[in-house]
Amino acid sequence: MATQKERFLKYLQTCVKSTRATESNPLLLGGNAPKDYVRFLESDRLFDYNPSKWAHVGSMYDINDYSKALEIFNELIADNAFLERDKNDNQGWRRGALSHYVCFLSAQQFFLSKEKNNDKVLKRILKYESSNIVDFLASVIKEILAYDPQFNMAQNRLKTKTSTMGFKNCSFGKKVSVQEANTDPRRQDDCDRSIIWSYNDDDYYFLKEQTLGSLQVFADNINDIYVDKFRIEIDNEKRIYKLYLLSETIKSEETEENNSQIPNSVEQIPLELPSVISAIKKTGLLYKDKLIQRYACSLMTKPFVILSGLAGSGKTQLALAFARTISENVDQQLCVVPVGADWTNREPLLGYPNALKPGEYMQPESGALQIMMRALRNPNKPYFLVLDEMNLSYVERYFADFLSALESHQEIPLWEKPDECDSEVPAKIALPKNLFIVGTINVDETTYMFSPKVLDRANVIEFKISESEMDIFLKQDMNIDIHAADGLCANMGQDFVEKSTKKDTDSSELGQNTLIEFFKVLKRVNAEFGYRSATEIYRFIANAKACAEGMTEDEILDAAIVQKLLPKLHGSRKKLEPALKALWGLSMQNEHTTEAITRDNLVYAKFPEAADKVQRMMQTALDNGFTSFAEA
């Protein structure tokens, strides 16, 4: 069970989130303020100006009664010594924290309305924060407390609309049919715009007109903030919103079944990669169209992609830009995790049970487990987990559970959850089918090489910068605005997820002949590919043919070869030189298979990306006696 301090922190954090959602900012509470505020209510901070006077009061979190908290508040703001200390030492933080705490307690006892007497009380309390806070606080309280059957009413004032919701213990709320709701005399005349609210199979309705737009803000906040406890289902056609208490066991299959009829709040259209490319270019980032096409098709082929190559070449930025472009709510659908150099187990990603407190699970600070749970709740939306500098630690150690789940599709065991436990973390969790994992890597003396089993499970896309690309970059405006693409293609997110789960394949005669020839060469150096890689190449070809407008079959095969077949190559010159020569011949046009392995002869390549990589690996082998796909 959450402590009073934890509930208050959640309240403050929701205030910050909701301020952004309502497109106004009457609440002067910054993003970092919540954690500072909760500390100022401890006795050694709030009463430090006169400890002996307040020795009878411990922490404010021991006080759950609104009247008692208001009494302390009134006494403190009438004490000049307190006001002086607070102003000089902390710029009013004590008053701010206490004001919010009194409002937090009052929200559980009052129905906020300008027509109610308590409105004046709250305005007086909050004069230190904002003159318009009562209107805003009402929407915050609705988002925080409206689901609580102990809480009677909540008021919503988003923009200029005013509406009232009835809940289980509300004297106005009762179980009614849609017909009864529309004929109720307390309804406004426009009965066609009535909205029914369902909670635990009991239906309630709005007594005043409400717009779908403002309700969507509420639904989104419940789904995002309370993702592990509640889910809102929306049927815009029937104009019904349903609130569900979720079971403690999170299973992808059950969630998909329950959410099968949940539409995205943005009207969805088929995926169009040209639109995605255009949106990403609005950020100022410089990528070739084919690179973005390869990246998108790789994600749809398998939701694990590794971006390798030159440091500072835009690997992480592409992952961020694509995710931001196709996400409806970036803060909830994108999680960026900087991998630490000391990661030796799964705890930084999946957390761990608290051995000192049975029934408590410590969720990771990285947010990886949390985004997995959000993705399971919303299977129609894409979610992105970006592991930056993924090879700073041994991937096989901290990422083993994910690698296994990618292939086995089995749930990842987290802990032995006690029967009587209210933790939101389940005993096991499935790897969401709509979670796309992207790892970025550099190769230097501080990083570790990937094992073949890791490379075999991913598409590896290499980033390199050509002379012409650098020339264009140096001449353009270098100001990058990664936020410029936010949500521009969010209406394609659902189709992107659907395409990634279909797993269609395409096996042309050209593809079959090409793959078997490469297989023969790679087998000579024990770098051949298996059934899994062959299947995933066919899936990549199918996705590219369907979505990558302008890519020829040779270009698609070229991308598949360099992403799936070549990454496992590494070894001495003696071992690899014959194979590299054979791979060069397979990458060239028929009449040029015997050309020398030089950069000048790349113009004769049938598969230019593969030929370019083979040429660079051969040059490294000649210079150093050793070569590998990964380059520093």
N, C-alpha and C positions, 0 to 999 in steps of 0.2 A: 504494500500500500504506500502510495506517495506521501511524503511528509508535507507539512504545511509550507515549509520553505521551498520544497520542490514544486508544489502547486503554484506558489507565488512567482517563482522564476518562469514557469511555463506561461503564466498570465502575462508577465512583462514581455517575454519573447513573442507572444502572440500579438501584443500591442504593436510591436515593431513591424511584424509581418503584415498586419491588417492596415497599418498606416499606408503602406505601399499599395495595397490592394484597392483602397478606396480613392486613390488618385488625389489625395490631399494629405496634408501633414500638420494637423492641428496639435498633435501630441508631440511635445518637444522631448523625445526620447530616442537617443541614437542607438545604432546597432550594437554597441559594446556596453551600453548602460545597464541592461538587466543584471549581469553578474556583479557589477559594482553596487547596484541598488540593494541586492539581497544581503550584501555584507554590512551595509550601513544600518540594518535593523537589529543586528546583534547588540547586546547590552554594552559591550566594551567599545562600541562605536557610537551608538545613538545617544547614550547617556554619559559619555566620557567627560562632558563639561562639568558634571556634578554627580559623581558616582554614589556618594553617600545618600543623596536625596532620593535616588532611584534604586537603591539597593534591594527594595522589595519586589522589583520587576526584573525578571530574568530576560530572556529573549522575547521580542515582540511575537515571535512565531508560537509562543506558548499561549498567546491571546487570540482566541477565535471568535470572540464576541465583538460585534461591530460597535456597540455602545461604549464598551470599555476602551477599545482602540481610539474611538473618537474623543473620549474624555482625555486620554493621554495626549492626543494630537492638539486639542484645544489648550491644554496646560502648557505644552512645549512652545507653541507659537505665541503664547502670551508671556513667555520667559525671555527677557532681553538677553540674558547671558547665553541661552541656547542659540538664539537667532544670531548673535554676534559671532559665536564660535563657528556656527554652521556657515555663515557668510564668509568669514575670513579664511577658514581652513579648508572648506570643501565646496565653496560656491553654491551652497544651498542643496547639496546632495542629500543631507539628512531629511530635510523637509520634503524633497521630491520623493524619496523612498517611502517616507511615512504617508504622504498623500496617496500614493498608489496603493499602499497596503490597506488603508482605510477604504478606498474605493473597491479594492478586491474583496474585502469582507462585506461591504454594503451590497455588492452585486449579488450576493447569495441571499439577500433578505428583501431587496426592493425591486419593484417593477419600475424601471427608469422611464420617465415621461416628463415633459415640460409642464404637464398639467398636475403633476404630483408635488407635494410639499417638499419631498426629499431632494428635488432638483435644486432648490436654493441651498440646501446643506452641501450638496456636492460641488456646486459652483464656488462656494466659499472655501471648501477644502482645496479645490483645484486651481485657485487663482494664481498660485505660484507656477503652474504648469502651462495653462492655456485658457483663454477665455471661451473657446469653442469646444472644450474637451468633452462636455456632457453629450453632445450629439455624437461625437466619435466614440466615446466610451461605451455607448449603448450598443454599437455594432460589435465592438470588441467582446463585450460580455455575452452577446448572443453567440459569437463564435466559440467562446470558451465554455459557457455553462448551459447553453440551450439544450444540450443532449441529456442533461442530468434530470432524472425523474423527480429529484428532490427540489428542483428549481421550478417555480411556477411559470413565470413569464419572462420574455426578453423582448427588447425593443430594437428595431433596426432602422437606422436613418442613414442610408447611403445616398449621398448627394441630396436631393430634395424630397425623396420619397419617405413616407412614414408608414410603417406596417406593424401589425401585432400578430404574434404567433401564440396559439394555444398549445399547452402541453399537458401531460398526463394529470398533474395535480391542479391544473388551472380551472377555476370555476366556470370559465366560459367554454373550455374545451370539452368535447364529448365525442364519442364515436358516432360518426354520421356517414351517410352515403353522399355521393357527389350531388345527387338530386336535392337532398336535404340541405346541403351546404349552399347550393345556388339559390334556394328559396328562403333561406334564413333572413329574417327582417333586419338583422344587424349587418348584413352584407351591403356593399355598395351596389348601385344599380347595374354596373357592368358585370353581370354574373358570369359571362362567358370567360372571364379572366380569372376565375377562381382557381386556387391551387390547393390540393389536398396534401396534408402532411401525414405520413405513416411512421409510427414508432412502436416497435414490438407488436406488430399486427393491430394496433389501435390507430384509427384514422383521426386526424385533427385537421382543421382548416384555418386559413388566414381570415381574420375578421375584416380586414381592410385590403384594398387592392395592393398587389405586389407585382413588380416586374420580374420577368425571368432573368434579366441581366443582373439585377442586384442580388437575386437569390443565387445566381451562379457563383458570385464571390463567396457567399457563405458555403456553398457546396464544395468549392475548390479548397477553401481553407480547412474544412473538416477532413476532406480526403487527404490533404497534404500534411496538416499539423497533427491530426489524430489518426494517422494512417494505420497504426497498429491496433487500434481499438474499434474504430468505426468506419463505415463506408457509406457513402451517399450514392444512391442510384437515381438517375434522372430520366424521366420519360417526357420529353418536351411535347410529344404529340398528345398524350393524355394529360399533360401538365401535372404530373405526380412526382413528388420527391419522397424517397424512402430512405430511412436511416436504419442501418443494421449494426447490431453488436456482433463483432467477429469472434469466431471461436479461437481458442488459444493455439490450435495446431494450424500452421500455415502450409497449405498444399497447393501447388500450382494448378492441379487438375480441378480441385474444388473451386478455387477462385475463378478459374476460367469459366466454369459452368455457371457460377453465380453472376459473373459479370458479362455473360455473353450478349446481353441486350443493353449494355451501358454504352451510349454513344459518347464520343469526345465532345467537349463543350464547343469546339471549333468544327464547323461543318467540313467533313473530310472529302478529299478528291484523290484520284490516282496519283501515284508518285511520278514526278516529272524531273529527271535529273538536270535538264537544262535550267529549270527554275532554281534548283538547289545551287547549281554552279553560279548562276547570276547573283543569287543572294550572298554567297560566300565572297564573291568579288567586291561586293559593296563594303566589306570590311577594310579593303585596301591590301589584303593578302594576295600574294602572287603565286598562283599554281596553274599548271597546265590543266586543261579540261579533262584530258585522259587520266591524269593522276587522281582527280576527284572521282571520276567514273570508276576507276579501279578500286578506290577505297570504299565507295558505296556498295559496289557489287561484292566486294570481299566481305563486308559486314553482313550482307544478305545471305551470302553463301555459308558463313559460319560466324557466330558472334564473338570471335576472338581474333583480333588483328594486331600484328606487331609492326610498328613503324621504326625503321632503322635508318642510319645514315649520318651525314655530316651534322655536327652540333650547330644549332642555330639555323637550320635549314627549313624550319616550319613544321616539324613533326607534331609537336604538341598543339600548335596553333590550328592545324588542320582538324585535329580531333575535337578541339573546342569549338571551332567555327561550325563544323558539320552538326555537332550536337546542339548548339545554340540555335542553328537555323531550323532544325526539324522538331525542336522541343516547344511545347506550349507553355510550360513553366520551367524555366532553366534551373532555378534554385532547387527544385524538387527532382528534376529528371537528369541532372548532371552532377557527378561527384568526381572531383580530381584528387588523387591521392599521391603525394610525393613519397616514393618508396625510400625507406631509410637504409643506411648501410649496415645496420645491426639487426635486421629482421632475420630471425632464425626459425620462426614458427608462424602459425596462422593467426595469432592473436591480434596483430595490427589490422587485420581485415575482418575477422569474425568475432573478436572479443573472447571472453572467457567467463566461466562461472566463478563467483566470489567464494573462495574457500572459507573465508571467515564469516560470511553471512549466508547461510543456506537459503535458497529461494531467490537469491539475487544474481543477476547476470550482468556483467560489466560490458556494455556495448562499446565498440571501438571508437576512438576519437576520429578516425579517418572517415567514418560515415559509410563505409562499404557495406556492412551488414544492413544498415538502415535503408540504403537505396535498393538493396535486394528485396526487402520487405515491401517497400513502396511499389516496386515493379510487379510483385506478385498481386498486389491489390488492384493494379490498373493494367491488366494484360494487353489492352489495346494501344497503350502508349509506349514509345521507345524510351528506354533509360540507358544512360551511358556511364560506365565506370572507367576512368582514365588513370592508368598506373604510370606515373611519370618517372623516368629513369628506372625502369623496371628491373634492370640487371645490376643495380647497385648491391643487391644481395642475391644469394642463390635462389632462383625462382622455384626450383624444385622443392625447396623447404617451406616457404611461406605460401606458395600457390598450389600445393599438391592437391588439396581438396577440390579446388576449382578445375584443375586439369582432369581429375578423375570424373567429376560430375559432368564435364563437357561431353564425355564419351559414354559413360554408364547411364546418365540421366537419372541417377539415384539421388535421393535427398542427402544432404550433408548433415551428419549428426552434430549437434551443438552442445547439449548437456542433458543430464538426467533430471528433467524438470519435475519438482515435487507436485503431487496431486493438488494440494491446496496452495497454489502460487498464482499471484496476479501479475507476474512479469509478462511483458508483451513479447518477449523473445520465445519462440517455439522450441521444442525439443529437437526438431529437425527442420531443415529448410531446403526447398528445392532451388536449383539454379534457374532463375526466371528465363523463359524463352524470349522475352522482350528486353533482356539486359544485354547490352553490347559492351564487351570488355576490350579496351584498346591499351596496349602497352607501348611506351616509347623507350628506345634504347640508344645509348652511345657506346662506343668501343674505345676504351683507353685503359690505363693502368689501374683505375679505381673500380672497374666493372668486371663482371663474370660472363663467360661465354654460356650460351644456351645449349642444353643437351639436345640431341636429335629428337627425343620424344616431345620436347616442348615445341620445337620448330615444326614438327610433323602435325601438330594440332592447330596451327595458325596459318593465316596468309601473312607473309612477310613482305612489306612494301618498303623499298629502299628510296631514300630521298637523296638527291644530288642536285647541284646547281651548275648549270651550263654557263659558258661565257656570255651567251646572248641574254640569258635570264638575269644575270648580274648586271649587264649593261642596261636592261630595261628598269631594273630595280633602282639603280643609282640615278636614273633620270626622272623617276616618278616621285610623287609626294609620299614621304616615308611615314606619315602619321597613320597608324593603324587603329581602327575602332572596331574591336572584336564584338561589341554590342550592336553594331549596325545591322547585323543579320538576325538578331534575336526574334524567333517565332515567325519569320517570314514564310517558312514552309511547314509550319506546324500542322496545317491542314492536310499534309501528306504523311504524317506520322503513322497513322493507323495502317495505311496501305504498305508503308515500309516494313512494319512489323509483320503483316500478313505475307508479304513476299519472302521474308526471311524464314518463315515457318513452312512454306509450301515444299521446299526442297525438290523443285523440278530439276531434271537433268537433260543434257543435250549431248549426244554422241554421234558426231559426223564421221565419215570415213577419213577425212583429213585429220581430225582430232585423234582418232584411233591409231592411225599410222604414225603420226608424230609422237604420240606418247610411247608407243612400243619401241620406237627407235631410241628415244631418250632413255627408256628403261634399260635397254641393252647396254648402253654406254655407262650409265650410273652403277649398274650391277658389278661392273669390273672393279670398282673402287668401294664396294660395299655401301653405296649411297643410294641404292634403288628405293623406289617408293612402293607403298603397299596399297591395299584395296581402299583404305580410307582416303588417302590422297587422290587416288584415281577418281573416286566418287565425288570428292569435293571439287576437283577440277571440272568435272562434267556439270556440277551445279553452278560453278562460276561462269562457265561458258553459257549456260541457259540464262542466268541472270544478266550477263553482259549483252547477250543478243536481244533480250527483252527491254532493257533499260538504258544501255550505253549507246545512245544515238551517235552514229558516225564511226563506230569502231568496227573494223573489218574482222573477218574470222582469223586472219593471220595475226592481227593486233591483239585479239582476245587470247589466242593461244600463246603469243609472246608473253603477255602479262601472267598467264597461268604458269608458264615455265619458270619465269624468274621469281615468282612468289611462292611456288610450291615445290619445285624440283631442285633448284640450285642452292637454296639456303643451307642445306645440310653438308655441302661440300667444304671440306677443310683437310689439310694435310701437307706433306712435304712435296717439293717439286718432283722428286722421283716418283712419288705415288700418283700425283694428279696430272702431270704434264701430258701423258698419252690421252687421258680422258678429256682434258680441256681442248686438246686439238680435235678430238672427235666431236665434242659438243660445238666447237666453232664451225665445223663442217655442216652439222645439222642445222645450225642457225643461219647459214648462208643460202642464197639462191642457188638453184641446181648447177648453173654453169660457173659458179664461183666457190665451190666447196673446198677447193685446194688453195685458195688465196692465203697469203701470210697473215698471221694474227697481229694486225696493226690497226691503229685508229683510222688510218686513211682508208682502209678497206671496209669500214663499217657501212659505207654507202651501198655495198652489195648485199647487205644482210636481208634475209627474209624475216627474221625475228630480231629486230635491232636492239631491243632492251636486253635480250638474252646474250646476243653477240657482244654488246658493250660490256656486260658483266664478265663474260668469259675472257675478253681481252684484258680487262683490268686485273682479274685474278691471275692470268698468265704472266702479266708484267710484274706483279708482286712476287710470284713464284720465282721468276728469273732474277729479280733484284735481291730477294731475301732468303730464297730456298724454302719458303713456306708460304702458304696462302690459305685464305678462308673467305667465305661469302661476306662476313661482317668486316667492315673496314673502319679504321680509326678516323 
